[in-house]
Amino acid sequence: MRRLLLCTMLGLAIAGPAMADDPAAPADNPRLAAIYAADQAARSRDDIDWDIQREQDRAHRAEVLALLRAGQLRTATDYFRAGILFQHGESDDDYRTALALAQVSATLDPQRSAARWLTAAAWDRLLLHRGQPQWYGTQYQAGKDGSLELSPVDEDAVDDAGRLRMGVPTLAGARARAAAMGGD
C-alpha cells in the first residue's frame, strides 16, 4: 500500500498543477461522495454506537482503498474525503494513509485550507497513536471527569504561525475551544 500511495503522490505532484487549472478536469467520484456523506451523517448523531460505527468505518476504508487502487480518486475533493475516512481509522497505517491523502489534496488545491488542516490533524493523530505528543493541537481527549481537554502538545515542535499556515488555531485558541466545550 505504501508503494501505491508513493506512486500516486509522485504522479500528482507532477500533474497536480496542470489538473487544477484544467477546465476539463475530472469530476468528484460520486461513490466516494456517498461514502463520505454517510460517514459525516453518522457522526452528527447524538446516539452513536461506537462499536457499530467502527465496523462501518472499516468497511468504508476498505471500499475507499479499492477505489484508490482502481485509480478512481482524481480530484482534491476526492483525496480530502478519502483522507477524512482514513483519519477515522485505528492504526498507524490508517493515519499515515490519511496524511498522504491530505497532502495530495493540498497539492492539487493549495488554496484548500481544509486539506492543510487535515494534514496537521492526521500528523497529530499519528503522533498520539505512537505515544508522542502532537505538534499542532488538533486532537482532544476526554478528561478524567469526562470533560474535553487538549491532548498533550509538543509546544516547541511548531509555532503558532505554523499552526495558522496549516489552518489550525493557535495553541491558546485550541485550549480555549476545550474550555468552551467544558474542559481544560
GIVEN-V414768 format. One record per residue. N is the residue number from 0. RES is the residue in one small letter. OMEGA is omega in whole degrees, -180 to 180 (* if undefined). BURIAL is I if it has 16 or more other ideal C-beta (glycine too) atoms within 10 Angstrom, else O. D_FIRST is the distance of its C-alpha to the first C-alpha in Angstrom with 1 decimal. Layout:
n->{N;N}
res->{RES;RES}
omega->{OMEGA;OMEGA}
burial->{BURIAL;BURIAL}
d_first->{D_FIRST;D_FIRST}
This chain:
n->{0;1;2;3;4;5;6;7;8;9;10;11;12;13;14;15;16;17;18;19;20;21;22;23;24;25;26;27;28;29;30;31;32;33;34;35;36;37;38;39;40;41;42;43;44;45;46;47;48;49;50;51;52;53;54;55;56;57;58;59;60;61;62;63;64;65;66;67;68;69;70;71;72;73;74;75;76;77;78;79;80;81;82;83;84;85;86;87;88;89;90;91;92;93;94;95;96;97;98;99;100;101;102;103;104;105;106;107;108;109;110;111;112;113;114;115;116;117;118;119;120;121;122;123;124;125;126;127;128;129;130;131;132;133;134;135;136;137;138;139;140;141;142;143;144;145;146;147;148;149;150;151;152;153;154;155;156;157;158;159;160;161;162;163;164;165;166;167;168;169;170;171;172;173;174;175;176;177;178;179;180;181;182;183}
res->{m;r;r;l;l;l;c;t;m;l;g;l;a;i;a;g;p;a;m;a;d;d;p;a;a;p;a;d;n;p;r;l;a;a;i;y;a;a;d;q;a;a;r;s;r;d;d;i;d;w;d;i;q;r;e;q;d;r;a;h;r;a;e;v;l;a;l;l;r;a;g;q;l;r;t;a;t;d;y;f;r;a;g;i;l;f;q;h;g;e;s;d;d;d;y;r;t;a;l;a;l;a;q;v;s;a;t;l;d;p;q;r;s;a;a;r;w;l;t;a;a;a;w;d;r;l;l;l;h;r;g;q;p;q;w;y;g;t;q;y;q;a;g;k;d;g;s;l;e;l;s;p;v;d;e;d;a;v;d;d;a;g;r;l;r;m;g;v;p;t;l;a;g;a;r;a;r;a;a;a;m;g;g;d}
omega->{180;-180;178;180;179;178;178;-179;180;178;-180;177;179;-175;-174;-179;178;180;-177;-178;-175;179;179;180;-178;177;175;-180;-177;179;177;178;180;178;180;180;179;178;-177;178;180;-177;179;180;176;-174;-177;170;-172;176;178;-178;179;178;177;179;179;179;178;-180;179;180;178;177;177;177;179;180;180;179;-175;174;-173;-174;176;179;177;-178;177;-179;179;178;178;-179;177;175;178;-177;-173;-171;174;180;178;-176;175;178;177;179;-180;-180;177;179;177;179;180;177;180;-180;-177;179;-177;-177;179;178;176;177;-179;176;179;-178;179;177;179;-178;177;178;-179;179;179;178;179;177;177;-180;-169;-179;-180;-171;-179;178;177;176;-179;180;179;179;179;176;178;175;-177;-177;169;-173;179;-175;-177;176;-177;176;177;177;-179;177;180;179;-178;176;173;179;176;178;178;178;178;177;178;-180;180;-180;174;-179;-180;*}
burial->{O;O;O;O;I;O;O;I;I;O;O;I;O;O;O;I;O;O;I;I;O;O;O;O;O;O;O;I;I;O;O;I;O;O;I;I;O;O;I;O;O;I;O;O;O;O;O;O;O;O;O;O;O;O;O;O;I;O;O;I;I;O;O;I;I;O;I;I;O;O;O;O;I;I;I;I;I;I;I;I;I;I;I;I;I;I;I;I;I;O;O;O;O;I;I;I;I;I;I;I;I;I;I;I;I;I;I;I;I;O;O;I;O;I;I;I;I;I;I;I;I;I;I;I;I;I;I;I;I;O;O;O;I;I;I;I;I;I;I;I;O;O;O;O;O;O;O;I;I;I;I;O;I;O;O;O;O;I;O;I;O;O;I;O;O;I;I;I;I;O;I;O;O;I;I;O;I;I;O;O;O;O;I;I}
d_first->{0.0;3.8;5.4;5.1;6.3;8.6;10.0;10.6;12.3;14.3;15.4;16.5;18.2;20.3;20.9;20.9;24.5;25.8;23.9;25.4;28.9;28.7;30.9;29.3;25.8;23.9;24.7;22.5;20.7;23.3;21.1;18.9;22.3;23.6;20.8;21.2;25.0;24.9;22.8;25.4;28.3;27.4;27.3;30.6;32.5;34.7;34.3;30.6;29.9;26.9;26.2;26.0;24.1;21.3;21.0;21.0;18.4;16.0;17.0;16.5;12.9;12.1;14.1;12.6;9.0;11.0;12.9;10.1;8.9;12.6;13.3;15.6;15.1;17.6;19.8;19.9;20.9;17.9;15.5;18.0;18.3;14.6;14.6;17.6;16.2;13.3;16.2;17.9;15.4;16.2;13.9;12.7;9.0;10.7;12.9;10.6;8.8;12.5;13.6;11.4;12.4;15.9;16.1;15.4;18.0;20.4;20.0;20.8;23.7;25.0;27.8;25.6;26.5;24.5;21.2;22.6;23.6;20.2;18.8;21.5;21.1;17.4;18.3;21.3;19.6;17.1;20.2;22.2;19.7;19.9;23.7;24.4;26.4;24.9;25.9;26.6;28.2;26.3;25.9;28.8;29.7;32.6;35.5;37.7;40.0;37.3;37.5;34.7;34.1;31.8;29.3;30.0;29.6;29.7;32.5;32.4;28.7;29.3;32.6;33.7;33.6;29.9;29.4;31.4;29.4;26.3;28.2;28.8;32.3;34.1;34.1;37.5;36.4;33.6;36.2;38.6;36.1;35.8;39.6;40.1;38.0;40.0;38.5;38.8}
